[in-house]
Amino acid sequence: PAERELLARAQAAADAHPRPRGRPFDAGELRAIFRELAPTGYLGSTLPRDAGGQGLSGLDFSALCEGLAPGLTLLGNHSVQRYLHQFGTAAQQRRYLPALLSGDSIGAISMTEPQAGADLEHMATTARRVGSAWRIDGVKTWVTHGLAADVIVLLARTDVGLTRFLVPGDTPGLVRTPLEPVGLQHLGFARLSFEGCE
């Protein structure tokens, strides 16, 4: 069955890329893993073919995740693609999806905050209109792949409520600080400070 083949391909990728001891994968190592996984459809999860995915079923995608564990537990790098597909503009999808789906780009989701955790009601990061741009100020923490991400989906508070923003990884004012988890050290958790990012 297709699920068994996907399971075996994911296991082979995990075996070929053992976790480094006591440090996260660097950006180059992550890209090598993601490029190897790209043909399986892992990076598109359940995105349909017309959106650049492989049209995987939930069972297919689960087989890939199972095959990666425990060697590459919670590897991720597919959530930004789903946000772009569901909420992104056509221009944003053209700009970011191809590289994310090929493994050439690394995405991160930036929600959790130092004081609020995942409590959206108390989220403090803000985005304010400045001319035609948005200025983002705040701190996010425990961001998976935060050290290596090329594009970040950020949740911030605006005058109309919580809003998602796409922040390129080279945006001026973005400061990345590595965190040291007890486990899952291969994932490159980071605190991201947004200091007047536009």
HURA-V90896 format. One record per pair of residues at least 24 apart in sequence whose C-alpha atoms are under 8 Angstrom apart, sorted by sequence separation. I is the first residue (numbers start at 0). J is the second residue. D is the distance in whole Angstrom. If there is no record, write none. Layout:
BEGIN
i=I j=J d=D
i=I j=J d=D
END
This chain:
BEGIN
i=12 j=36 d=7
i=172 j=196 d=5
i=113 j=138 d=7
i=171 j=196 d=6
i=112 j=138 d=6
i=113 j=139 d=7
i=170 j=196 d=7
i=171 j=197 d=8
i=9 j=36 d=7
i=79 j=106 d=6
i=112 j=139 d=5
i=113 j=140 d=6
i=170 j=197 d=7
i=78 j=106 d=8
i=79 j=107 d=7
i=111 j=139 d=6
i=112 j=140 d=5
i=76 j=105 d=6
i=77 j=106 d=8
i=78 j=107 d=8
i=79 j=108 d=7
i=110 j=139 d=6
i=111 j=140 d=6
i=126 j=155 d=6
i=146 j=175 d=6
i=76 j=106 d=6
i=78 j=108 d=7
i=109 j=139 d=6
i=110 j=140 d=8
i=111 j=141 d=7
i=124 j=154 d=8
i=125 j=155 d=5
i=126 j=156 d=6
i=127 j=157 d=6
i=145 j=175 d=7
i=146 j=176 d=8
i=8 j=39 d=8
i=76 j=107 d=7
i=109 j=140 d=8
i=111 j=142 d=7
i=124 j=155 d=5
i=125 j=156 d=5
i=126 j=157 d=5
i=127 j=158 d=8
i=146 j=177 d=7
i=110 j=142 d=8
i=123 j=155 d=8
i=124 j=156 d=6
i=125 j=157 d=6
i=44 j=77 d=6
i=109 j=142 d=6
i=122 j=155 d=7
i=123 j=156 d=7
i=5 j=39 d=7
i=42 j=76 d=6
i=43 j=77 d=6
i=50 j=84 d=7
i=108 j=142 d=7
i=122 j=156 d=7
i=42 j=77 d=5
i=46 j=81 d=7
i=107 j=142 d=7
i=108 j=143 d=7
i=41 j=77 d=7
i=107 j=143 d=6
i=43 j=80 d=6
i=107 j=144 d=6
i=141 j=178 d=7
i=42 j=80 d=8
i=43 j=81 d=7
i=46 j=84 d=8
i=106 j=144 d=7
i=107 j=145 d=6
i=105 j=144 d=8
i=147 j=187 d=8
i=107 j=148 d=6
i=146 j=187 d=6
i=105 j=147 d=7
i=106 j=148 d=5
i=109 j=151 d=7
i=144 j=186 d=6
i=145 j=187 d=6
i=146 j=188 d=7
i=105 j=148 d=5
i=106 j=149 d=6
i=107 j=150 d=7
i=108 j=151 d=6
i=109 j=152 d=6
i=110 j=153 d=6
i=143 j=186 d=6
i=144 j=187 d=5
i=145 j=188 d=6
i=146 j=189 d=6
i=104 j=148 d=8
i=105 j=149 d=5
i=106 j=150 d=5
i=107 j=151 d=5
i=108 j=152 d=5
i=109 j=153 d=5
i=110 j=154 d=6
i=143 j=187 d=6
i=144 j=188 d=6
i=145 j=189 d=5
i=51 j=96 d=8
i=104 j=149 d=6
i=105 j=150 d=7
i=106 j=151 d=6
i=107 j=152 d=6
i=108 j=153 d=6
i=109 j=154 d=7
i=143 j=188 d=5
i=144 j=189 d=7
i=145 j=190 d=7
i=51 j=97 d=8
i=104 j=150 d=8
i=106 j=152 d=8
i=142 j=188 d=5
i=143 j=189 d=7
i=145 j=191 d=7
i=141 j=188 d=5
i=142 j=189 d=5
i=52 j=100 d=8
i=140 j=188 d=8
i=141 j=189 d=5
i=142 j=190 d=6
i=51 j=100 d=7
i=140 j=189 d=6
i=141 j=190 d=6
i=142 j=191 d=7
i=140 j=190 d=4
i=139 j=190 d=6
i=140 j=191 d=6
i=18 j=70 d=7
i=138 j=190 d=7
i=139 j=191 d=5
i=13 j=66 d=8
i=17 j=70 d=7
i=18 j=71 d=7
i=138 j=191 d=6
i=139 j=192 d=6
i=5 j=59 d=7
i=9 j=63 d=5
i=13 j=67 d=5
i=17 j=71 d=8
i=138 j=192 d=4
i=8 j=63 d=8
i=9 j=64 d=8
i=12 j=67 d=7
i=13 j=68 d=8
i=95 j=150 d=8
i=137 j=192 d=6
i=138 j=193 d=6
i=2 j=58 d=7
i=6 j=62 d=5
i=9 j=65 d=8
i=10 j=66 d=5
i=14 j=70 d=7
i=136 j=192 d=8
i=137 j=193 d=5
i=2 j=59 d=5
i=5 j=62 d=6
i=6 j=63 d=5
i=9 j=66 d=5
i=10 j=67 d=5
i=13 j=70 d=6
i=42 j=99 d=7
i=43 j=100 d=6
i=136 j=193 d=5
i=137 j=194 d=7
i=1 j=59 d=7
i=5 j=63 d=6
i=6 j=64 d=8
i=8 j=66 d=7
i=9 j=67 d=5
i=10 j=68 d=8
i=13 j=71 d=6
i=42 j=100 d=5
i=135 j=193 d=6
i=136 j=194 d=5
i=3 j=62 d=7
i=6 j=65 d=7
i=7 j=66 d=6
i=42 j=101 d=8
i=135 j=194 d=7
i=136 j=195 d=5
i=2 j=62 d=6
i=6 j=66 d=5
i=42 j=102 d=7
i=135 j=195 d=5
i=136 j=196 d=7
i=2 j=63 d=8
i=5 j=66 d=8
i=6 j=67 d=8
i=134 j=195 d=5
i=135 j=196 d=5
i=134 j=196 d=5
i=135 j=197 d=6
i=37 j=100 d=6
i=133 j=196 d=8
i=134 j=197 d=5
i=37 j=101 d=5
i=133 j=197 d=5
i=37 j=102 d=6
i=132 j=197 d=6
i=36 j=102 d=8
i=34 j=101 d=6
i=35 j=102 d=8
i=33 j=101 d=7
i=34 j=102 d=4
i=33 j=102 d=5
i=34 j=103 d=7
i=32 j=102 d=8
i=33 j=103 d=8
i=31 j=102 d=8
i=30 j=102 d=6
i=79 j=151 d=8
i=30 j=103 d=6
i=79 j=152 d=7
i=30 j=104 d=7
i=30 j=105 d=7
i=29 j=105 d=8
i=72 j=183 d=8
i=74 j=186 d=7
i=26 j=147 d=5
i=25 j=147 d=7
i=26 j=148 d=8
i=23 j=184 d=5
i=24 j=185 d=5
i=22 j=184 d=6
i=23 j=185 d=4
i=24 j=186 d=7
i=25 j=187 d=8
i=21 j=184 d=6
i=22 j=185 d=6
i=23 j=186 d=5
i=24 j=187 d=7
i=21 j=185 d=8
i=23 j=187 d=5
i=20 j=185 d=8
i=22 j=187 d=8
i=19 j=185 d=7
i=18 j=185 d=6
END
